[in-house]
Amino acid sequence: MGALRVAFIGTGKKPEKASAMGYGMAQMHAMAYQALKGEVEIVACADIVRENALAFAEMYGVPAKSAYTDYREMLAKEPKFDIVSICTWPHLHAPMTIACAEAKAGAVYCEKPMAYSFGDAKKMHQTCVMNGTKLHFNHQRRFGKPYRMARKLIDDGVIGKLERVEFTCGDIYDYGTHSVDLSNYLNGEQSAKWVIAQIDYREEKLIFGAHCENQALVQWEYQNGVLGLGSTGAGAKHVAAHNKAIGSNGVIELGSHDPAAKEKPVLRYRTWGMKDWEYVDTQGEHLHGPGYIDRAIADLVACLKRGESSELGSAQALRATEIIFAAYHSSRIHGRVDLPLVIEGHPLVAMVEEGLLKPHKKPAS
């Protein structure tokens, strides 16, 4: 097999400062592809701002004639792509992914979160399955040594039988898609049975144009009986670690909030018979990198060449997305949500549109 043909939808431009308006993810994807010398070739790109598309094309060796402002035109005019990287805002993921599948792209590597409604997330997955397109999402933190090592500690029985996974972060939708996905990863890719949650949304919080709650408390149970707990916003102290796994004989923490852990490796564990924490050398890697996107894309390419799906496939992403939308739906109906989740929309957005939640907008600066 020769070099895989890669296209981009949503090049953007590298921001001077990363923010909720952009992180320059297309550039991060592109550098990861470029590192795979001879295995892939970036051959086309599309962005609604022509200057951005042309600048990206020049930077990564794409002919100017293959830089488009309309991704549908790119899909129609260019030969079939092996991979399309989608680096746009969440509400655009579904139509762009579906268009790629209908154009028979070999694979799509899409930024997270999966979609802006649960119905769209399901449709993306189903359309790609029907068209033979392997759909993947950038939950790249799974490829970091801290998380891999934590999973091995669990699998080796260091903390006994796994009983609970926990996380804390800013919100359950944007950042939280990583946190829920990592919880699923630590529990061996189990599906959830039910979800119950409550949220607070008093100050408008838009991340890449998407509503995100200010605070949430989420509980769920997996099919294997392991419990999940997520606490976002002001409730971060409740979990006091980025991710946590609690077993019958101990606990593992990733990114502890304990001041004593500040200068230590991000992974530590303690069995119930130990007086002190055991810190695990993660060889300079922290919660966010370095090199996690490079590894994720390298794994994607290797899997495609073997005719397989990566562990970042849409089936795994859909499990995390279901928990997230079930949490918002639980808050909306004031009760437990039994899975599978049958709703199509976005319950948080619905609550805002119906006036059930009235977040205050911050004054323009």
C-alpha positions, 0 to 999 in steps of 0.5 A, a space after each residue: 500500500 502506498 502513501 495514504 491520501 489525507 484531506 483537511 476540513 477546517 484548517 483555521 489558523 494557528 491562534 496566538 493564544 489557545 482559547 475557547 475560540 480555537 486551539 489550532 488543531 488542524 496544525 496539530 493533526 498535520 504535524 502528526 501526519 507529517 511525522 509519518 514520513 512516506 506513509 501519508 500525504 496531505 493532498 487537499 484542504 478546505 476552509 471557509 476563509 480562503 486565506 486560511 486554506 491557502 496558508 495551510 496548503 503552502 505550509 504542508 505542501 498542498 497544491 493551491 488548486 486543491 485548497 477549497 472554501 467549500 468542503 463539498 466541492 473538495 469531496 466532489 472534485 478530488 479523488 477519493 481520500 483515505 483519511 479526512 481530518 475534521 477540525 471544526 466546531 462541534 455543530 459542523 461535525 455531523 454534516 461534514 462527517 456524513 458528507 465524507 462517508 457518502 463520498 466513500 472516504 476511507 476514514 474520518 478523524 474528527 475532533 471532539 466532542 462527537 456532535 452537538 446532539 445525540 441524534 447527530 452522533 448516532 447518525 454519524 456512526 450509522 452512516 459511516 458504518 453503512 458506507 464503510 468509512 471508519 470514523 474516529 475521534 481525537 480522544 488522544 489522551 488514551 495514548 499517554 503513558 499515565 493513562 496506559 500505566 493506570 490501566 495496567 495497574 488496574 488490569 494487574 489487580 494492584 488495587 483489587 477489584 475495580 469498583 468505581 471510576 471518577 473524574 473532575 473537570 470544567 464541564 461534561 461536554 467539551 473537556 468532559 468528553 475526554 474525562 468520560 472516555 478515559 473513565 470508560 477506558 479504565 473500566 475496559 470499554 464497558 457500556 453504561 446501564 443508567 445515568 443520573 445527574 444535576 447541573 447548574 447553568 447560571 452564567 453563559 459558557 460557550 466553548 466553540 459555540 456550544 453551551 456548557 454547564 457551569 457545574 454538574 454532578 453525574 453518577 452512572 453504573 456500568 454493565 459490569 457493576 462498576 460505578 462512575 462519578 463525575 464532578 465539574 465546575 465548583 464541585 471539583 473538590 469532591 473528586 480532587 483528581 483529574 481521574 481516579 480509580 477506586 478498587 476493593 484494595 486501593 486507589 489510583 489517582 491521575 492528576 491529584 489536586 493534593 498540594 503534596 503531589 504538585 511536583 510529583 509525577 501525575 500518576 500515583 496509587 495507594 493500597 489500603 495497607 500502605 501508609 504513603 502514596 506510591 508515585 509512578 514515573 511517567 517518563 516526563 509525560 503529563 495529563 495532556 502530552 507531549 506527543 499524544 496526538 502523534 501517537 493517536 494518528 500513528 495508530 489510526 494509520 497503522 490500523 487502516 493499513 491493517 484493515 482495522 479500526 483504532 481504539 478511537 473508533 466511533 463505537 467507543 466515542 458513542 459510549 462516552 457521548 451517550 453518558 454525556 447527553 444522558 446526564 443533561 437529559 437526567 437534569 432536564 427530567 429530574 430523574 434517572 435515565 436508563 440506557 440505551 438513550 433514545 433522545 435525539 436532541 441536546 437537552 441542555 440547549 433545549 432547556 435554554 431555548 425553553 427558558 428553563 435555564 436562563 444563563 446570564 451573558 457576560 458583558 462584552 469586554 
